[in-house]
Amino acid sequence: MKAVFIKLKISKFVDQTQEIKIQSSSSEYPKESKRREEVLILAKVFNAIAKAAIYFLVFLLPIFFLPWTSNNLDFNKQALLLISVFLALICWLANSLTSNKFEINISFLNFPVIILFLVTALSVIFSVYRYGSFWGWPLPVSQSLLSLLGFIIFYFLVANLFKKDEIILLFLTLFLSGFLVSLFCILQLFGKFILPFDFAKTASFNTIGTMNSLAVYSSLLLVLLLPLSFFVKRFFKVVLGVFILTLLISLFLINFKIAWLVFLTGLAVLFAFGVVNLRKTGRSSFTTVMMIFFVIALLFTLFRFSLPLFPATPLEVSPSQKAEFGILRNLSPKTLFLGSGPGTFVYNWSMYKSIDLNQTIFWATRFTTGASEILDRIITTGILGILAFFFLIFLFFKKSFQFLVKKMDEGVSRGKISDGASWFLSLGVLASFAGLVAAFFLYPANFSILLIFWLLIGCLAVLETEKRKVLLIGNSSTKALGFSFLFVLILILGIGSSVFYVQKYIAEARYFQGLKASQKGDTILATNYVLKAVNLNPKMDFYWRDLSQIHLFRLNEVLLKTDLAPEDKKYQVQSLIASAVNSASQATTLNPNDAANWNVRGFIYRNMIGGLGGAEDWAITSYETAIDLEPTNPYIFTEIGRIYILKADLAEQQENLEDKDKNLKLAQSSFEKAVSLKVDYAPAHYQMAMIYIREGKTKEAIERFEIVKQTAPSDIGLAFQLGLIYYNENQLNKAKAEFERAVALDLKYANARYFLGLIYDKEGNKNEAIAQFKVIEEFNPENQEIKKILSSLRGGRPALEGIVPGQPPIEEKAPEKLK
């Protein structure tokens, strides 16, 4: 600035205009300086926003959920992850663009991370359900390629945005979130429900996932917390002490053995390095505390305690390690290298699950994850996928171990507090990561657990990197143009993807509204909502699958209406039949490898038999395809048998006795197959009994019904049918017991009361007989036959005097049995 006011001694030979030029140029310098200051301020703003987005994500993701979707946890966590990392990435790039300086962390971890992404992308390309493997929902959201991309960007931003002294604040943000999650869990377990949502008013609800996954999450945070609490100042020691105590209480309350094993693994690493450090420094406090925690964790790992006054935690059901190894042994060679696709465990489970599972109450459970994250990855991403994952883990352990040993050899843990903080911080990262890897071998990961995984990787990249590569953009117009093009490209792709994702999210919200309307019996409103969901996201197969069933419910409603003109009724019936069939077909087209889609398609066609030509053949074809995908499911064989019974009925109406007998034999064969898969499968035994009744084999029918009774004691239709057989066999005492059981299950069951009244009449108990028929009359005041029966009973005459009994005069449709 002083140069402006210095009087230059210029030679008389120098042109006057040159002096004017120099002074003019100098006078513009303050404006240039001010502009640069504004640019630097703008760059700092972009940098601050990017960091704030990461802090916001680390704090909010573990506690985040929304009640507007059927998957209220991970689906919403994915949305939060993608929005946060996109905002942070754009601001980070904008910071580089405005400051003309591109600074990047060239970490050794970048290479295995890229390899993992590329292998997973290949697995998606060859997936049995590419849409689900890419997006996640309806498959496990945390295993999708989109979620992996979000986590990788998150890792990249942590590695490049934060400095070593900022990592502690990032972890404190995570600890605060974990503290709130654990506190909420404790309140839930003790029945203190603070959220207004119905799904949140159960002890098992928490914002991480299952109770067991919350225990694993808490153990990982504890391992990370313990070493950090040794170098912070007094106020933060108290805060971290409260966090540790809260996490420990939640761990004690849930008392999940695998969580204790994870905690034990991390403590083993802390204790081992503490012992080594003790020899170098002579400080024993850290080692002593780690030893105390180690003994506690070992005690709870080896022994299962039932702590008094503590609430019982909900049980979690999952496949065993043995069951998952069984699936691995049966995998087809074509999925050996790249697996069946990220998140597609459920299809492998349906195809290869052991027939022994059918003898348990979980025979029909469709598990979306297995017993172990590692085994899940082998099944879904193949050998290449698990090798890429192990490569990343191996390099993490190698570099973090080398970093810690180097720090110890330099003796920095005895020096300044910042150096000690760096050592303790690195030790916590390594120990927590060791616990995390142990968890991967013993338990499936979810979104919040994977957040810790990628946060630890990003933090190690920050801690071990001494220098960052700096590229000056302003030095070259080509570099500036290229970087600007990259920024605009990412911005456009991000905004476009965000619009598509928002549309997908709204579709899920509309579907959930339709699901709730359907549960309330409002099929018209349910249809409208699900149709909106389908229009917004037509590639979601289960939207179409559920829409087909809603159309079927509406069809049944229309068929029962008596206030419709014949032409209107015919038009609505035809329209709903076409809509139901088309929706079911669309589901199988979008995802032909899901047995559930084919089961629903078969169910739709089965309900169309008699009203849609060829429906019986389409139904059988659909169910046979489902068998190829789920060969040990007795439900499918039972449904095929029911179709053959309907075909036999149609043949009987056409007086084609040969086809009738043929279809009955095929039906019986299907039911026998179902029973061979599950010996106590009640619906198959029930249908077998109905065939025996057709054939006049009463004794065999009773034997089948008695088998069903043992496995389905609360089935009303079964009680009525068994009572009816006993009644026709004149075994009145047994018949009365069954009809009384049916009435006890449903006080409005008129058919059971009808026969119960007749039995009381035969026993001479007129008062009880009258009581039964009076109840029937209340629900059927216009039924003349009931009035005649009551008149006869009150006159002391037999109930059916002058009446020819057949089936009960009141037509009812028995409820569906054990689907």
Sequence and secondary structure as in RCSB ss.txt:
>XXXX:A:sequence
MKAVFIKLKISKFVDQTQEIKIQSSSSEYPKESKRREEVLILAKVFNAIAKAAIYFLVFLLPIFFLPWTSNNLDF
NKQALLLISVFLALICWLANSLTSNKFEINISFLNFPVIILFLVTALSVIFSVYRYGSFWGWPLPVSQSLLSLLG
FIIFYFLVANLFKKDEIILLFLTLFLSGFLVSLFCILQLFGKFILPFDFAKTASFNTIGTMNSLAVYSSLLLVLL
LPLSFFVKRFFKVVLGVFILTLLISLFLINFKIAWLVFLTGLAVLFAFGVVNLRKTGRSSFTTVMMIFFVIALLF
TLFRFSLPLFPATPLEVSPSQKAEFGILRNLSPKTLFLGSGPGTFVYNWSMYKSIDLNQTIFWATRFTTGASEIL
DRIITTGILGILAFFFLIFLFFKKSFQFLVKKMDEGVSRGKISDGASWFLSLGVLASFAGLVAAFFLYPANFSIL
LIFWLLIGCLAVLETEKRKVLLIGNSSTKALGFSFLFVLILILGIGSSVFYVQKYIAEARYFQGLKASQKGDTIL
ATNYVLKAVNLNPKMDFYWRDLSQIHLFRLNEVLLKTDLAPEDKKYQVQSLIASAVNSASQATTLNPNDAANWNV
RGFIYRNMIGGLGGAEDWAITSYETAIDLEPTNPYIFTEIGRIYILKADLAEQQENLEDKDKNLKLAQSSFEKAV
SLKVDYAPAHYQMAMIYIREGKTKEAIERFEIVKQTAPSDIGLAFQLGLIYYNENQLNKAKAEFERAVALDLKYA
NARYFLGLIYDKEGNKNEAIAQFKVIEEFNPENQEIKKILSSLRGGRPALEGIVPGQPPIEEKAPEKLK
>XXXX:A:secstr
 GGGT      TTS HHHHHHHHHHHHTHHHHHHHHHHHHHHHHHHHHHHHHHHHHHHHHGGG   TTSSS SHH
HHHHHHHHHHHHHHHHHHHHHHHHTEEEE   TTHHHHHHHHHHHHHHHHT TTHHHHHH TTS GGGSHHHHHH
HHHHHHHHHHH  GGGHHHHHHHHHHHHHHHHHHHHHHHTT   S  GGGSSTT  SSSSHHHHHHHHHHHHHHH
HHHTTTS HHHHHHHHHHHHHHHHHHHHH  HHHHHHHHHHHHHHHHHHHHHHHHH   HHHHHHHHHHHHHHHH
HHS    TT           HHHHHHHHHH  GGGTTT S TT HHHHHHHH  GGGGGSTTTT   SS S HHH
HHHHHHHHHHHHHHHHHHHHHHHHHHHHHHHHHHHTGGGS HHHHHHHHHHHHHHHHHHHHHHHHHHS   HHHH
HHHHHHHHHHHHHH    EEEEGGG HHHHHHHHHHHHHHHHHHHHHHHHHHHHHHHHHHHHHHHHHHHTT HHH
HHHHHHHHHHH TT HHHHHHHHHHHHHHHHHHHH SSS HHHHHHHHHHHHHHHHHHHHHHHHH TT HHHHHH
HHHHHHHTTTTSTTHHHHHHHHHHHHHHH TT HHHHHHHHHHHHHHHHHHHHTT HHHHHHHHHHHHHHHHHHH
HH TT HHHHHHHHHHHHHTT HHHHHHHHHHHHHH TT HHHHHHHHHHHHHTT HHHHHHHHHHHHHH TT H
HHHHHHHHHHHHTT HHHHHHHHHHHHHH TT HHHHHHHHHHHTTS TTTT    S SS         
